[in-house]
Amino acid sequence: KRPGLDKLNRAIFHGEVKTVVVWSLSRLTRKGAYEGLTMLAKWLDKGVRVVSIAEQFDFYGASGELVAAVLFAVAKMQRDELS
């Protein structure tokens, strides 16, 4: 359970959040690339700007969504190698 993430998602749904700054996209979800990308896409659809410090990238717009998809896939491969 991730109550902080649940609270953030509710705030985004209600339009209370304009920007989310994350350390790394890999920290968004523990369920894998698909779920992380789905969450990111929902946030972007709500007009939320998502900025990652580690990746040094602003994921706003079509090019941001493309880069996010690639980074989530790489994170999943890294996790799979560690298991």
GIPERA-V999287 format. One record per helix or strand of 2 or more residues. SS is the DSSP state (helix for helix, strand for strand). FROM is the first residue (numbers start at 1). TO is the last residue. If there is no record, write none. Layout:
ss=<SS	SS>
from=<FROM	FROM>
to=<TO	TO>
//
This chain:
ss=<helix	strand	helix	helix	strand	strand	helix>
from=<3	19	25	33	49	57	62>
to=<13	22	27	45	52	58	82>
//
